[in-house]
Amino acid sequence: MSSNVKNAIFWVALVCVVVLFWAVFRQAKGPREQAVSFTEFMDMVEKDRVKSVTITGNEVHGVFKDENSALRTLIPANFPDIYRTLRDRRVNVEIKDVNSAPWVSIIINAVPFVLLLAFWIFMMRQMQSGGNKALSFGKSRARLHSSQQKKVTFKDVAGVEEAKEELQEIIDFLREPQKFQKLGGRIPKGVLLIGGPGTGKTLLARAIAGEANVPFFSISGSDFVEMFVGVGASRVRDLFEQGKKNAPCIVFIDEIDAVGRHRGAGLGGGHDEREQTLNQLLVEMDGFESNEGVILVAATNRPDVLDPALLRPGRFDRRVVVDRPDVKGREAILRVHTKKVPLSDDVELNIIARGTPGFAGADLANLVNEAALIAARQNRKVVTMYDFEHAKDKVMMGVERRSKLISDEEKKHTAYHEAGHAVVAAMTPLADSVHKVTIIPRGMALGLTQFLPENDRVDFSKDQAQAAIAVSMGGRVADEVFLGIKTAGASSDIEKATELARRMVCDWGMSDLGPVSFGKREEQIFLGREIAQHRDFSEATAIRIDEQIRAFVDEGYGRAKRIIEDNRAAVEKITEALLEREILDGNEVKLLLAGQSLPPYRATNNQSRPSSGDDGKASPAINPGMQPGPQPA
């Protein structure tokens, strides 16, 4: 309920209460009057029943002595005996001027109407001052950020230095436009921030608002279109009208793909109301009338679904890619988020940054927050490296489910399965090294093997893909070799291996079929997701594709089987260590593979042990990443 509606209800109730009290007050002001004839009045006076009278002209109001009531009557003109009789009966007499009575009565009776009139005037002024909000659904809902609000500057943004440089140029133009105009340059009309979820697009926009000393309007793409026809286009017009009044200014539209999708796309044709909103936006950005001084900044993580007319030069002249940060960017982001977090001396942010490849800014912020919560639960005054390791495991692998009851036989199956992954990864060139192995249930898995890349991965070769398939098959091979069974726990491993082989054949051209892409994906732009895959190849080619996929998976399976059969003792040692300790880090796995004994085991209270590894790395964003162990079917 809006504030104006609440105010209206309050004032209506107040006026009703005042009028009610006024009526009660007038009734309770004196005793109730009864009309009597002049003869009855004189008779009452003769019998000493009247206490006092008030005479106004020829109208008499009297009060009885012993009754809670009053009387009124009219006396004849020039009737002198009444005063003598009242004096003889000792009745108190008060005479009022006849000229003052009508005005007093009129004023008293007009008070409720004056109050109602005042209330009506107040309500009309409220509607006018509120911009007639009862009919303001066509007005823009953009919020103007004032200079008094808490500012976010470029100092609070890290890991996206190239994007900051691009946007700094926009701010410099707003501050010193003559510097660019002298050389014939003009400011870009639109800047499109492109990046995945959590990479900091909205944070960059907030930093622009903090850096630029100009008005900054922010609105979401979903705020334009509602149930009323024409509302979206009306709000776009109103938004740019506000921008013109406050020029130079910046207008930020978050998630612009909500209104900027391809026109004429979707099931059953385009959405007409959304398209009208987009048409109005296109006209306002670069139409017949120019909007000098109004810079539009928009953010999206789906640039592929935007209408081409929106992306042409003259509208969004500049596209700024906000990508996931590298290891230096992650370290800088961690330093920003740990400014207000008390850290212990053992915390090394560069190790945490190397151990979180593929993490976006939002992921790192969540990691710092989880570490602080873990430290608070342990009643520590500072956040330690162990808290960050525990938080990283929680974020990447899921929460430990130590309360889950698992039989000794199931634990043994899980230990062999994870030991198979670890040994194959350690013995396979180009495979990611093992970071941590656990048989504690996390998330939906009963066990996990976590890997790490040597560096941030920007490409994926055929040898690396084949090594990843072999590592995925390591768990299934260990189940067969040591237990002689095939379990449903390897379903996730098989799915990953098959998908990776399919991409090698159909997308990356790594098979004997040559550098050809198969299976063009058809995507409904309005739905924004893949709903079908177009088969642009013959039946014979489909058979060959299946053969190539099967060949890659079989090759990985055979490779894993040879490694495990050649290193049976290592698998047995890792399995025994897992059954004893439940968690092994990368260094402990290396010691076991080298035939050395492990250092003494110190258990902690219901928590995973901090990693003793000196690198602190974790699994990459690209598969295989983590290899989950047996899962409930």
Protein Blocks (a to p, Z undefined) as FASTA:
>chain_A
ZZklmmmmmmmmmmmmmmmmmmmmmmmmpccdddddfklmmmmmmnopafbdcdehjacc
dddfkbccdddddddehilklmmmmmmnopacddddfklmmmmmmmmmmmmmmmmmmmmm
mmmmmmmmnopmmlmmmpcfbdcddfkbccddfklpghilmlmmmmmmmmmmmmmmmlmm
mnopacdfbdcddddehilpmmmmmmmmmmpccdcddddfklmpcfbghklmmmmmmmmm
mmmmmpccddddehkllmmgcehiaehiaafklmmmmmmmmmmmocfbdcehiacddddf
blklpcfklmpghiambacddddddfklmmmmmmmmmmmpccdfklcfklmmmmmghiaf
klmmmmmmmmmmmmmmnopabdcfklmmmmmmmmmnopadfkbccdfklmmmmmmmmmmm
mmmmmmpghiacdfbdcfbdehjbfbdcddddfbdcfbdcfklmmmmmmmmmmmmmmmmm
mnopacfklmmmmmmmmmmmmmmmmmnopafnopadehiadddfklopafbdcdfbdfkl
mmmmmmmmmmmmmmmmmmmmmmmmmmmmmmmmmmmmmmmnopacfklmmmmmnopacddd
dddehiacddfbfnlpacdfbdfkiadddddZZ
